Amino acid sequence: MIFKKKAGKFFCLAVLVAMFSPKIASPAFLQAQTGQDWKAGALATLARLQVENKDGSTQAGMVFLAIKDGLGVTGWDVVRNASKALAVFPNGEEYGATGIVDRDEKTGVALIKIRLFGKSLPSLRSAEPSTGEQVFCGVNREGDFGFVEGKVGTKETATGASVYSIIAGLPPGNSGGPVFDRNGLVLGLLIWQARDEQGRYVLVPAGHILALDSSLPTQPWASGAIREGTEAAPTETVTLETVDALLAEACLVLDDLRVFYDWEDVRTSGQGFLGGVDKELYSAQQQAEQILKKLAGQKVTDQLRKDSILAILEIGSKQYNAVEEFIKAVVIGQQFKDWNAQAQDMYRRSQASMETVESLKVARKTVLCELYEKSPAFREKLPKAVAYNFGILDRPSNFRLGLVSFARNQFYVMATRKNSLAGKLGLLGGDKIISAAGRTFGPEDTIEDFKLVIINNLGKQIEVVVERNNKPKVLKMKIPAEIPAEYLYR
């Protein structure tokens, strides 16, 4: 076996091995033997995580960089009671880990913040492991970093989440270590499961890592007790009107992010890998991240505001995650120059996440409706179109047009969805709706007012004036006798 010391020097150790004993080797050795040159870069992305717990005890595990700069993935069992943590990389560099960003206690995966920037990140594989698949586990043994070759075992769902047994001779103290496939993609991570007096490692697929929310604010280690209910009540540091205005702004920013997402999706027909991701979507995503962090930092004692903040944070974090998954789908497509199965899988994850966003809006409707009713500041700052989109106000109409437009500029059509009612009625992306059936729309109107005109003229032909290519154009719009069922809200 060949190990790499954290100082960078290589050592050979003669060891008798059994048929299924682990093979731990330096990247150079594996590259020379197998041609898998990804291992040199992969080794640089993992670190030993040295943890000091709140009770003064210590423990160690593994962490590896993933998702974006300054974030690391590890086992929840490693950092559950942490008061301090240090990540030590193979080259001897040490970086402090400052706290938890997100976690999934069911699978045991945790996302933590590490004080570093600019290191390369491994790619995560969204496809599930296959039983019998060859894997390489990144591990540390007494300060030596390397890989243990093994195989994926059987799939298990006893905890309600998919995990796999792992066939490999793994040393203790490596919970949180990454597991790579033959192509150098992170297939998942090792999690230590205690069983009786012994225990075992299981492989948690990378899909559970991708499901974590990297946009959440970092909770410092010292705040671990907050989640256990031992924090003193916060003091009111801002007025309720200020909080309400911020909540309204957050709703608007999230609505804008959804519009950019929809526009990008329609524009590329779900296959945006050739043109890449427009910077407008990145910008909208960053604005959403900033407003959510600002909202999370508000200290209020009023229960309605606390509940409203939690509702918007829950909706916003899931929406941010959906956009992140869409971006990953595009990047994967660009990487392979093909809208392949992996890109399509990530795209479907994004769509599923957006569907969850809409479900969350319904689930959190009651508290936001109460805020809208009781708070003049929230009501005045929130555009009516956003209130419709969040379910705070009931829509006067009961059908979808399939338009993509901003709440603050409802009548400018950014795009029409494929097979949408708007498209069948003759509206095009770039149109600005001026009037319909003699009614001119003003700044206080929303697209709901246009839809009411349609409802009032079922079975008729009406004139709709739009601005197209900077010129007025009259559309002879034939309205169906009834709205087709596929366009009705359910």
Secondary structure, 3 states (H helix, E strand, C coil): CEEEECCCCEEECCCCCCCCCCCCCCHHHHHHHHCCCHHHHHHCCEEEEEEEECCCCEEEEEEEECCCCCEEEEEHHHHCCEEEEEEECCCCCEEEEEEEEEEECCCCEEEEEECCCCCCCCCECCCCCCCCCEEEEEEEECCEEEEEEEEEEEEECCCCCCEEEEECCCCCCCCCCEEECCCCCEEEEEEEECCCCCCEEEEEECHHHHCCCCCCCCEEHHHHHHHHCCCCCCCCCCCHHHHHHHHHHHHHHHHHHHHHHHHHHHHHCCCCCCCCCCHHHHHHHHHHHHHHHHHHCCCCCCHHHHHHHHHHHHHHHHHHHHHHHHHHHHHHHHHHCCCCHHHHHHHHHHHHHHHHHHHHHHHCHHHHHHHHHHCHHHHHHCCHHHHHHCCCCCCCCCECCCEECCHHHCCECCEECCCCHHHHCCCCCCCEEEEECCEECCCCCCHHHHHHHHHCCCCCEEEEEEEECCEEEEEEEECCCCCCHHHECC
